[in-house]
């Protein structure tokens, strides 16, 4: 099966990408099973095609990743 993809407008794509570029943060009250409370901040940075992701979860669990999006 052959797939045909039409190319979009480059200027429109650049404008839409520019509208979402930046850094997004969400801060929240967190804690652990022993009752300790602390503040956590999840961060998503999106610049050009590079991204950074840092998430914090209950009981001190974290997830971090960065790379280039295609």
Biopython code that builds the backbone (N, CA, C, O; Angstrom):
import numpy as np
from Bio.PDB.StructureBuilder import StructureBuilder

atoms = [
    (1, "UNK", "N", (0.832, -1.169, 0.000)),
    (1, "UNK", "CA", (0.000, 0.000, 0.000)),
    (1, "UNK", "C", (0.887, 1.246, 0.000)),
    (1, "UNK", "O", (1.834, 1.347, 0.780)),
    (2, "UNK", "N", (0.572, 2.169, -0.866)),
    (2, "UNK", "CA", (1.341, 3.399, -0.976)),
    (2, "UNK", "C", (0.601, 4.527, -0.255)),
    (2, "UNK", "O", (-0.597, 4.726, -0.455)),
    (3, "UNK", "N", (1.330, 5.256, 0.583)),
    (3, "UNK", "CA", (0.751, 6.379, 1.311)),
    (3, "UNK", "C", (1.254, 7.683, 0.711)),
    (3, "UNK", "O", (2.451, 7.846, 0.474)),
    (4, "UNK", "N", (0.350, 8.593, 0.470)),
    (4, "UNK", "CA", (0.709, 9.905, -0.059)),
    (4, "UNK", "C", (0.472, 10.935, 1.035)),
    (4, "UNK", "O", (-0.619, 11.011, 1.600)),
    (5, "UNK", "N", (1.489, 11.720, 1.330)),
    (5, "UNK", "CA", (1.395, 12.752, 2.348)),
    (5, "UNK", "C", (1.594, 14.108, 1.683)),
    (5, "UNK", "O", (2.594, 14.347, 1.005)),
    (6, "UNK", "N", (0.625, 14.986, 1.891)),
    (6, "UNK", "CA", (0.763, 16.345, 1.370)),
    (6, "UNK", "C", (1.525, 17.188, 2.374)),
    (6, "UNK", "O", (1.236, 17.145, 3.570)),
    (7, "UNK", "N", (2.497, 17.957, 1.898)),
    (7, "UNK", "CA", (3.252, 18.837, 2.767)),
    (7, "UNK", "C", (2.409, 20.040, 3.156)),
    (7, "UNK", "O", (1.660, 20.583, 2.344)),
    (8, "UNK", "N", (2.543, 20.447, 4.415)),
    (8, "UNK", "CA", (1.814, 21.609, 4.910)),
    (8, "UNK", "C", (2.562, 22.892, 4.628)),
    (8, "UNK", "O", (3.649, 22.885, 4.050)),
    (9, "UNK", "N", (1.966, 23.984, 5.041)),
    (9, "UNK", "CA", (2.545, 25.306, 4.865)),
    (9, "UNK", "C", (3.633, 25.526, 5.909)),
    (9, "UNK", "O", (3.354, 25.464, 7.106)),
    (10, "UNK", "N", (4.868, 25.782, 5.481)),
    (10, "UNK", "CA", (5.998, 25.948, 6.412)),
    (10, "UNK", "C", (5.825, 27.143, 7.335)),
    (10, "UNK", "O", (6.161, 27.062, 8.516)),
    (11, "UNK", "N", (5.310, 28.246, 6.822)),
    (11, "UNK", "CA", (5.131, 29.444, 7.648)),
    (11, "UNK", "C", (4.072, 29.204, 8.718)),
    (11, "UNK", "O", (4.238, 29.632, 9.860)),
    (12, "UNK", "N", (2.999, 28.531, 8.362)),
    (12, "UNK", "CA", (1.953, 28.214, 9.340)),
    (12, "UNK", "C", (2.497, 27.279, 10.422)),
    (12, "UNK", "O", (2.196, 27.451, 11.603)),
    (13, "UNK", "N", (3.292, 26.297, 10.017)),
    (13, "UNK", "CA", (3.884, 25.361, 10.975)),
    (13, "UNK", "C", (4.823, 26.080, 11.934)),
    (13, "UNK", "O", (4.808, 25.812, 13.135)),
    (14, "UNK", "N", (5.640, 26.992, 11.411)),
    (14, "UNK", "CA", (6.569, 27.755, 12.250)),
    (14, "UNK", "C", (5.807, 28.625, 13.245)),
    (14, "UNK", "O", (6.221, 28.744, 14.398)),
    (15, "UNK", "N", (4.710, 29.229, 12.825)),
    (15, "UNK", "CA", (3.907, 30.077, 13.711)),
    (15, "UNK", "C", (3.267, 29.243, 14.823)),
    (15, "UNK", "O", (3.237, 29.670, 15.977)),
    (16, "UNK", "N", (2.762, 28.068, 14.485)),
    (16, "UNK", "CA", (2.144, 27.203, 15.498)),
    (16, "UNK", "C", (3.181, 26.681, 16.480)),
    (16, "UNK", "O", (2.904, 26.597, 17.676)),
    (17, "UNK", "N", (4.354, 26.335, 16.008)),
    (17, "UNK", "CA", (5.426, 25.878, 16.886)),
    (17, "UNK", "C", (5.860, 27.003, 17.819)),
    (17, "UNK", "O", (6.080, 26.771, 19.008)),
    (18, "UNK", "N", (5.983, 28.207, 17.296)),
    (18, "UNK", "CA", (6.368, 29.351, 18.113)),
    (18, "UNK", "C", (5.355, 29.651, 19.203)),
    (18, "UNK", "O", (5.718, 30.168, 20.260)),
    (19, "UNK", "N", (4.088, 29.333, 18.961)),
    (19, "UNK", "CA", (3.043, 29.612, 19.938)),
    (19, "UNK", "C", (3.131, 28.704, 21.166)),
    (19, "UNK", "O", (2.647, 29.078, 22.234)),
    (20, "UNK", "N", (3.741, 27.511, 21.039)),
    (20, "UNK", "CA", (3.807, 26.587, 22.180)),
    (20, "UNK", "C", (5.193, 26.482, 22.791)),
    (20, "UNK", "O", (5.362, 25.809, 23.808)),
    (21, "UNK", "N", (6.196, 27.134, 22.196)),
    (21, "UNK", "CA", (7.549, 27.054, 22.736)),
    (21, "UNK", "C", (7.611, 27.773, 24.076)),
    (21, "UNK", "O", (6.984, 28.816, 24.262)),
    (22, "UNK", "N", (8.362, 27.214, 24.994)),
    (22, "UNK", "CA", (8.522, 27.836, 26.297)),
    (22, "UNK", "C", (8.672, 26.808, 27.394)),
    (22, "UNK", "O", (8.980, 25.644, 27.139)),
    (23, "UNK", "N", (8.450, 27.251, 28.615)),
    (23, "UNK", "CA", (8.580, 26.374, 29.776)),
    (23, "UNK", "C", (7.269, 26.379, 30.539)),
    (23, "UNK", "O", (6.690, 27.435, 30.793)),
    (24, "UNK", "N", (6.807, 25.202, 30.902)),
    (24, "UNK", "CA", (5.550, 25.044, 31.610)),
    (24, "UNK", "C", (5.832, 24.392, 32.962)),
    (24, "UNK", "O", (6.509, 23.366, 33.030)),
    (25, "UNK", "N", (5.310, 24.994, 34.048)),
    (25, "UNK", "CA", (5.556, 24.498, 35.403)),
    (25, "UNK", "C", (4.226, 24.280, 36.118)),
    (25, "UNK", "O", (3.270, 25.030, 35.923)),
    (26, "UNK", "N", (4.182, 23.232, 36.955)),
    (26, "UNK", "CA", (3.033, 22.972, 37.812)),
    (26, "UNK", "C", (3.559, 22.604, 39.189)),
    (26, "UNK", "O", (4.211, 21.571, 39.346)),
    (27, "UNK", "N", (3.283, 23.437, 40.195)),
    (27, "UNK", "CA", (3.719, 23.182, 41.565)),
    (27, "UNK", "C", (2.554, 22.636, 42.380)),
    (27, "UNK", "O", (1.405, 23.021, 42.166)),
    (28, "UNK", "N", (2.854, 21.741, 43.311)),
    (28, "UNK", "CA", (1.797, 21.133, 44.114)),
    (28, "UNK", "C", (2.360, 20.615, 45.433)),
    (28, "UNK", "O", (3.559, 20.364, 45.557)),
    (29, "UNK", "N", (1.470, 20.458, 46.422)),
    (29, "UNK", "CA", (1.830, 19.895, 47.718)),
    (29, "UNK", "C", (2.007, 18.391, 47.546)),
    (29, "UNK", "O", (1.151, 17.728, 46.960)),
    (30, "UNK", "N", (3.115, 17.848, 48.054)),
    (30, "UNK", "CA", (3.416, 16.430, 47.900)),
    (30, "UNK", "C", (3.731, 15.855, 49.276)),
    (30, "UNK", "O", (3.757, 16.592, 50.262)),
    (31, "UNK", "N", (3.966, 14.563, 49.353)),
    (31, "UNK", "CA", (4.275, 13.942, 50.632)),
    (31, "UNK", "C", (4.771, 12.526, 50.463)),
    (31, "UNK", "O", (4.927, 12.035, 49.345)),
    (32, "UNK", "N", (5.023, 11.867, 51.600)),
    (32, "UNK", "CA", (5.454, 10.475, 51.554)),
    (32, "UNK", "C", (4.649, 9.637, 52.546)),
    (32, "UNK", "O", (3.813, 10.162, 53.282)),
    (33, "UNK", "N", (4.909, 8.338, 52.556)),
    (33, "UNK", "CA", (4.125, 7.419, 53.393)),
    (33, "UNK", "C", (4.355, 7.644, 54.882)),
    (33, "UNK", "O", (3.559, 7.180, 55.698)),
    (34, "UNK", "N", (5.407, 8.333, 55.248)),
    (34, "UNK", "CA", (5.687, 8.608, 56.661)),
    (34, "UNK", "C", (5.054, 9.916, 57.126)),
    (34, "UNK", "O", (5.230, 10.313, 58.278)),
    (35, "UNK", "N", (4.320, 10.588, 56.243)),
    (35, "UNK", "CA", (3.609, 11.799, 56.619)),
    (35, "UNK", "C", (4.342, 13.101, 56.356)),
    (35, "UNK", "O", (3.793, 14.177, 56.590)),
    (36, "UNK", "N", (5.586, 13.018, 55.870)),
    (36, "UNK", "CA", (6.327, 14.243, 55.562)),
    (36, "UNK", "C", (5.665, 14.947, 54.378)),
    (36, "UNK", "O", (5.273, 14.301, 53.406)),
    (37, "UNK", "N", (5.543, 16.267, 54.463)),
    (37, "UNK", "CA", (4.953, 17.070, 53.390)),
    (37, "UNK", "C", (6.026, 17.952, 52.778)),
    (37, "UNK", "O", (6.892, 18.463, 53.488)),
    (38, "UNK", "N", (5.975, 18.133, 51.472)),
    (38, "UNK", "CA", (6.912, 18.998, 50.776)),
    (38, "UNK", "C", (6.290, 19.461, 49.472)),
    (38, "UNK", "O", (5.295, 18.894, 49.021)),
    (39, "UNK", "N", (6.857, 20.466, 48.878)),
    (39, "UNK", "CA", (6.363, 21.040, 47.623)),
    (39, "UNK", "C", (7.145, 20.458, 46.456)),
    (39, "UNK", "O", (8.372, 20.372, 46.510)),
    (40, "UNK", "N", (6.446, 20.059, 45.407)),
    (40, "UNK", "CA", (7.072, 19.537, 44.191)),
    (40, "UNK", "C", (6.678, 20.406, 43.010)),
    (40, "UNK", "O", (5.633, 21.057, 43.023)),
    (41, "UNK", "N", (7.522, 20.409, 41.994)),
    (41, "UNK", "CA", (7.234, 21.146, 40.767)),
    (41, "UNK", "C", (7.547, 20.267, 39.568)),
    (41, "UNK", "O", (8.667, 19.777, 39.424)),
    (42, "UNK", "N", (6.556, 20.067, 38.710)),
    (42, "UNK", "CA", (6.760, 19.365, 37.450)),
    (42, "UNK", "C", (7.077, 20.399, 36.380)),
    (42, "UNK", "O", (6.440, 21.451, 36.321)),
    (43, "UNK", "N", (8.064, 20.102, 35.528)),
    (43, "UNK", "CA", (8.522, 21.064, 34.524)),
    (43, "UNK", "C", (8.571, 20.396, 33.151)),
    (43, "UNK", "O", (9.070, 19.279, 33.009)),
    (44, "UNK", "N", (8.050, 21.089, 32.150)),
    (44, "UNK", "CA", (8.194, 20.682, 30.761)),
    (44, "UNK", "C", (8.763, 21.874, 30.012)),
    (44, "UNK", "O", (8.117, 22.918, 29.916)),
    (45, "UNK", "N", (9.970, 21.723, 29.480)),
    (45, "UNK", "CA", (10.598, 22.787, 28.695)),
    (45, "UNK", "C", (10.584, 22.371, 27.238)),
    (45, "UNK", "O", (10.958, 21.247, 26.907)),
    (46, "UNK", "N", (10.159, 23.261, 26.373)),
    (46, "UNK", "CA", (10.061, 22.952, 24.947)),
    (46, "UNK", "C", (10.685, 24.088, 24.177)),
    (46, "UNK", "O", (10.079, 25.152, 24.046)),
    (47, "UNK", "N", (11.889, 23.889, 23.661)),
    (47, "UNK", "CA", (12.573, 24.882, 22.849)),
    (47, "UNK", "C", (13.017, 24.209, 21.563)),
    (47, "UNK", "O", (13.712, 23.194, 21.593)),
    (48, "UNK", "N", (12.620, 24.772, 20.444)),
    (48, "UNK", "CA", (12.906, 24.201, 19.130)),
    (48, "UNK", "C", (12.426, 22.760, 19.132)),
    (48, "UNK", "O", (11.241, 22.527, 19.367)),
    (49, "UNK", "N", (13.292, 21.780, 18.881)),
    (49, "UNK", "CA", (12.848, 20.389, 18.900)),
    (49, "UNK", "C", (13.409, 19.643, 20.110)),
    (49, "UNK", "O", (13.270, 18.424, 20.212)),
    (50, "UNK", "N", (14.046, 20.383, 21.029)),
    (50, "UNK", "CA", (14.603, 19.761, 22.230)),
    (50, "UNK", "C", (13.601, 19.896, 23.373)),
    (50, "UNK", "O", (12.982, 20.947, 23.536)),
    (51, "UNK", "N", (13.440, 18.823, 24.171)),
    (51, "UNK", "CA", (12.539, 18.902, 25.307)),
    (51, "UNK", "C", (13.218, 18.373, 26.563)),
    (51, "UNK", "O", (14.132, 17.551, 26.492)),
    (52, "UNK", "N", (12.760, 18.855, 27.711)),
    (52, "UNK", "CA", (13.200, 18.368, 29.019)),
    (52, "UNK", "C", (11.953, 18.150, 29.855)),
    (52, "UNK", "O", (11.062, 18.999, 29.888)),
    (53, "UNK", "N", (11.892, 17.012, 30.529)),
    (53, "UNK", "CA", (10.736, 16.659, 31.343)),
    (53, "UNK", "C", (11.219, 16.226, 32.709)),
    (53, "UNK", "O", (12.071, 15.344, 32.813)),
    (54, "UNK", "N", (10.685, 16.835, 33.769)),
    (54, "UNK", "CA", (11.037, 16.460, 35.141)),
    (54, "UNK", "C", (9.743, 16.375, 35.937)),
    (54, "UNK", "O", (9.086, 17.393, 36.152)),
    (55, "UNK", "N", (9.368, 15.179, 36.376)),
    (55, "UNK", "CA", (8.131, 14.967, 37.126)),
    (55, "UNK", "C", (8.448, 14.422, 38.513)),
    (55, "UNK", "O", (9.383, 13.640, 38.683)),
    (56, "UNK", "N", (7.660, 14.844, 39.507)),
    (56, "UNK", "CA", (7.801, 14.343, 40.865)),
    (56, "UNK", "C", (6.481, 13.748, 41.302)),
    (56, "UNK", "O", (5.417, 14.290, 41.004)),
    (57, "UNK", "N", (6.552, 12.608, 42.023)),
    (57, "UNK", "CA", (5.368, 11.890, 42.455)),
    (57, "UNK", "C", (5.415, 11.637, 43.958)),
    (57, "UNK", "O", (6.408, 11.933, 44.621)),
    (58, "UNK", "N", (4.349, 11.096, 44.470)),
    (58, "UNK", "CA", (4.221, 10.772, 45.889)),
    (58, "UNK", "C", (5.372, 9.884, 46.351)),
    (58, "UNK", "O", (5.859, 9.041, 45.598)),
    (59, "UNK", "N", (5.798, 10.079, 47.588)),
    (59, "UNK", "CA", (6.815, 9.272, 48.251)),
    (59, "UNK", "C", (8.203, 9.440, 47.636)),
    (59, "UNK", "O", (9.043, 8.547, 47.742)),
    (60, "UNK", "N", (8.443, 10.585, 46.993)),
    (60, "UNK", "CA", (9.772, 10.870, 46.486)),
    (60, "UNK", "C", (10.125, 10.248, 45.146)),
    (60, "UNK", "O", (11.281, 10.310, 44.728)),
    (61, "UNK", "N", (9.164, 9.654, 44.468)),
    (61, "UNK", "CA", (9.443, 9.057, 43.160)),
    (61, "UNK", "C", (9.552, 10.163, 42.107)),
    (61, "UNK", "O", (8.788, 11.128, 42.132)),
    (62, "UNK", "N", (10.496, 10.019, 41.193)),
    (62, "UNK", "CA", (10.703, 11.021, 40.152)),
    (62, "UNK", "C", (10.862, 10.363, 38.783)),
    (62, "UNK", "O", (11.150, 9.170, 38.677)),
    (63, "UNK", "N", (10.670, 11.153, 37.759)),
    (63, "UNK", "CA", (10.869, 10.707, 36.376)),
    (63, "UNK", "C", (11.464, 11.882, 35.613)),
    (63, "UNK", "O", (10.901, 12.977, 35.627)),
    (64, "UNK", "N", (12.597, 11.670, 34.948)),
    (64, "UNK", "CA", (13.233, 12.721, 34.157)),
    (64, "UNK", "C", (13.616, 12.165, 32.792)),
    (64, "UNK", "O", (14.038, 11.016, 32.661)),
    (65, "UNK", "N", (13.458, 13.009, 31.786)),
    (65, "UNK", "CA", (13.824, 12.601, 30.434)),
    (65, "UNK", "C", (14.089, 13.857, 29.614)),
    (65, "UNK", "O", (13.465, 14.894, 29.842)),
    (66, "UNK", "N", (14.993, 13.769, 28.680)),
    (66, "UNK", "CA", (15.206, 14.859, 27.737)),
    (66, "UNK", "C", (15.641, 14.265, 26.413)),
    (66, "UNK", "O", (16.158, 13.150, 26.351)),
    (67, "UNK", "N", (15.425, 15.016, 25.381)),
    (67, "UNK", "CA", (15.808, 14.531, 24.061)),
    (67, "UNK", "C", (15.351, 15.487, 22.978)),
    (67, "UNK", "O", (14.994, 16.633, 23.252)),
    (68, "UNK", "N", (15.367, 15.008, 21.759)),
    (68, "UNK", "CA", (14.913, 15.785, 20.616)),
    (68, "UNK", "C", (13.663, 15.150, 20.051)),
    (68, "UNK", "O", (13.634, 13.958, 19.746)),
    (69, "UNK", "N", (12.618, 15.972, 19.913)),
    (69, "UNK", "CA", (11.344, 15.485, 19.380)),
    (69, "UNK", "C", (11.352, 15.600, 17.859)),
    (69, "UNK", "O", (11.885, 16.554, 17.290)),
    (70, "UNK", "N", (10.760, 14.623, 17.231)),
    (70, "UNK", "CA", (10.624, 14.653, 15.777)),
    (70, "UNK", "C", (9.184, 14.545, 15.401)),
    (70, "UNK", "O", (8.854, 14.551, 14.215)),
]
sb = StructureBuilder()
sb.init_structure("model")
sb.init_model(0)
sb.init_chain("A")
sb.init_seg("    ")
for serial, (resi, resn, name, xyz) in enumerate(atoms, 1):
    if name == "N":
        sb.init_residue(resn, " ", resi, " ")
    sb.init_atom(name, np.array(xyz, "f"), 0.0, 1.0, " ", f" {name:<3s}", serial, name[0])
structure = sb.get_structure()
